[in-house]
Amino acid sequence: MIYTSVRAFSSTRGVQSAIQRVAVVGGGQMGSGIAQVAATFNHNVTLVDVNQEALDKSRTYMQKSLARVAKKKFGDDAQAQKHFVDDVLGRVSMSTTPSSAVSNADLVVEAIVENIKVKQDLFASLAPLAPRSCILASNTSSLSIASIAEPLDAQVRSRFVGLHFFNPVPQMKLVEVVRSADAHSDAVAKAVAFVEAIGKAPAVCKDTPGFIVNRLLLPYMMEAIRLLERDVASARDIDTAMKLGAGYPMGPFELCDYVGLDTIKFIVDGWHKDAPGLQGSELFAPSTKLNELVASGRLGVKSGGGFYDY
């Protein structure tokens, strides 16, 4: 019922035009991707990070990503490709000063380290500087939206949502729009309208551990690891079985390596320790195999090796 009413409200012209200026805090791969997509769909974006070196890397990432998009879009027309890339990047400003970036923002999206205290401190510093109508959003994939917003006052919490983008942002269509108990329907509607305006598909859900995708995906990946630990089958055979028997595009171990084994461990350890409704669950009990791989630095694709070598 909530989802239907939010969708209906998000289609109104006022909501669709509510977000024009976007501040993205965190210039890593996720933050850069969010900035790129928002700018591609004609939003004015300010990307914020701690120093100019980080921002230079962000711009290089976006230039390369946009060049690939332009190549597909315009073929061999080099002039059209350049115009497209320059046009999009022209709507992205870089800043090392968060206060100025959020002062006139309609939406602030945080895409920094998955540490709840760091996120809380960031929003506590930014909330007083942003307009009272500004939507505040976290791109967290595993932390409670209500917990991140807990130190903020009630008016700010009413316009605080989760916007969980998926990596790589330019290619992945889904964005989970996470609604805490404190979030006002108007704020959720604006967030949904923004997601639709940048060509993504919103899925609205309550603020629960893992939201939708990770709540379903993590038990699947952890059970695959336990099959390996019990010597039921090899990683390769388990992957083959799920791709050819269940129609999955990637097997669970290929997916684990792509997501990052350290990321998976961080999430499941946190859920097993203190997530509401999941604390102590055998689904998320520590895995010896996963712990050994992470301890040895085999984190997946990003480190050159995980369950497989790359």
N, C-alpha and C positions, 0 to 999 in steps of 0.2 A: 504493500500500500504506500509506504513512504517512497519507494523507488518510482512508482507511477506518478505520484504527485510532484516529485522533484523533476522528473522528465518533462511533465506537462508544463511546469513553470519555466523550465530552462529554455523553452522554445520561444518565449516572448522576446520582443525586440529589445526591451530594456535590459533584460538579463544578458542577452547575447552581446550587447555593446558595453556591458559593465566593466569588462577587463580589456584594457588597451595597453597599459604600461606594466611590464613584468620585471621584477627583480629576482634573479636566480643567485643564491648564495652557495658557492662551492663550484669551482671550475674544473672538477675532474671529468671523467668520461660521461657520467650521468648528467651533471650540471651543464656541461657543454652541449650535450645532446638535447636537453630540454630547451636551452637557449636557442639552439639552431632551429628546432622545429617551431618554436613560438615566433621567431623572426621570419621564418619561411612563410608563415601565415599572417604576415603584416602586423605583428605586435612589435612595439618598441621595447627592447630588452636591455637591461643592465646586468652584466655578469660580474659577480663579486668574488674575489679570492684574496688571500692574505698578502700576496706580493706580485709584482709585475711579471716575474719569471713564470709563475703558475698561469697567469693570464695569457702570456705569449704562447704557452703550450696549448691552452684552450683554443686560441684563435687558429693555431696550426691544425689542431684536430678538426675544427669546424671547416676550415678551408679544404682539407682533404676529403672530408665527408661530403661537403657540398659539391666538390668537383666530380665525385662519383655520381651524385644525383644529376648534375648538369649533363654529364656524358650520356646517361641513359635518356635524359629528357630531350636533348638537342642533337644527339648523334655527333656528326663531324663539324657542326657549326661552332667553331671556336669562339667567335665573337658573341654569339648568344650564350654560350657557356659562361664566358667571363662576365657578361652583364648580369646573368642570374646570380652567380657567386657574389659579385660586388654589391648587388642590390640587397641580398639577404644580410650580408655582413655589415652593410651600411645601417641596418637597424639594430645592431648589437654594439652597445657601449661597454667598455671595460672599466672597472673601478676597484681600488683597494680600500675604499671608504664605504662601509655598509650604510652608515647613517645617511649619506647623500643619495645612495641608490634607492633606499626605501621611502624617502620623504614624500614622493609623489606617486608611489606605486599603487596599482589596483590589486596586484597579486604579488606576494613574496613566496618563492618556493625555495626551501632549504634542501640542499643535496650534499651534506657533509658527512663526516665519519659517523658510524652507527654506535654512538655513545650517548646515552640519554642525558647525562649531566651536561655534556658539551652542547647538545641541542637545546636543552632548557636554558642554559646561560645565553645562547645566541638569541633565542626568541625573547628572553627577558630584556635584552639590550635593544632589540629592534622594535618590539611592539610599541613602546612609547613614541617612537620616531615616525611610525607609519600613520597614514590617514586612518581615521576611525572607521572608514568604510572598507579598508583594505582587507582582502582575504589572506590569511596566513596559512601556509601549507608545508607539511613535511613530506619528503620523498622516501621516508623510512620503509624498509621492506619487512621489518620484524618487530619494531618497538610499538608500544601502545601510544596512540595519538593522544588519548586523554592524559596519560602520564607525562608526555612531553609538554603538554599545555598546562599541566597542573599548577605551576607557580604563577600563572598569569591570572589577571582578574576576570570576572565573569563575562564582561562585555567582550573582551578579547577572545576568550574561550568560545564564545558563541559564533565567531567567524574563523575558527581554526579547524582545518580539515587535513586529511591525508590525501596526497596525490602520488600514488605509487606507480611510477613509470617503469618500464622494463627495458633491459639492455639487449641490443643497442637501440637507443631511443628513436632514432630516425626510421628504423625498420619495424619496430614492434608496435602494433596497433593498439594494444590494450593499455588503459590506465585505470587502476583501481581507485575509486573515490571513496575515502573512508570517513564515515560519519560517527563522531563520538556522541555520547549522550548529551553533551553541552552544545553541540553545533546546531545553529539555527537553520531551518529549511532554506532560507534565502541564501545563506552562504554555500550550502551544498548545491543549490540550483545554479549559482554563479560558477562554481567549480565544474559542474557537469557541462555547462554551456561553453566554458573555456576549453575543456577537453575536446568537445565536438568541433569547436571553431578551429582547432589546430589539426584536424583530420584524424583524431584518435577515437577509439570506442570506449566510452566510460562503463565501468561496472561498479555500481554503488553497493557498499556493504557496511555492516556495523563494525565498530572498533573491537575486533577480536583477534587473538594471536594468529599471525600469518595471513589475516584477511581471507581471501578466497584461494588464490593460486598457491601460495606457499603452504597454506594449511593442508591442501590436498597433495602438494608435490613433495614436501619434506618427509611425510610418512612413507611414501612410495620409494624415495631414494634411500631412506634409512633401512627399509625392509630388504631392498636389493643388497645393501652392504652386509646385512646380517645373513642373507643367503650365501654370500661369498665367504663370510667368516665361518659358517657351518659347513663349508666345502660342498654345498649342494651343486654348484656349477661354477664355471669360470666367469669372470667379468665379461669376456667376449661373448660367451654363450648366452648369458643372461641378457645382454644388450641385443643380440640377434633374436632371441625369443620374443622380446617385447616389441622390436621393430617389425618382425615378420608375423608374429602371432597376434599382436594387439594393434598394429598399424601405427605405432608411435614413430615420429620422424627421427628421434634420437633414443638410444637406450639409456637406462638410468645412470650408468657409469660415465658415458659420454656427457650426459647432462651434468652430473656432479663435477666433472672436470671443467666444463664450460662455466658453471656458476662460480666455482672456487671452493675447494674443500675447507679452507679456513672460514669462509662465509657460512657454509653449512654447519660447521662445528659451532660457530658463534651463536647461530640461531637456535639450534637444537639444545645446546647446553643451557642457554637462557630460558628456553621454554621448560626444560626439565627441572630447572632450579626453582623458578617462581612464577611462571605464567599462569594466570587464572584458568582453572579447569584442566591444565596440562601438567601441573607440578607433580613430579614423581612418576609420570606416565612411562610405561615400558616402551611406548612408541618412540620416545625421544631419549631413552637411556644412553649413556655414553657408549661409544663404539671403539673397541680396541684398535681395529684396523684404521678407522678414520683418525683417531688420535695419533697413531704411529706415523701416518702419512703427513699430517700437518706438522708434527714435531720434527720430521726430517726435511721439511721445506718443500715437499711435493704437494703443491697447492692446486694443481690442475694445469689448464692451458697457459695461464698467465706466468707460471714458473717453469714451463717446459716439460712438466711431468706431474702426473697424479696417479690415477688408476692406469693410465696409459702414458706413453712417452710421446712428446710432440717435437 
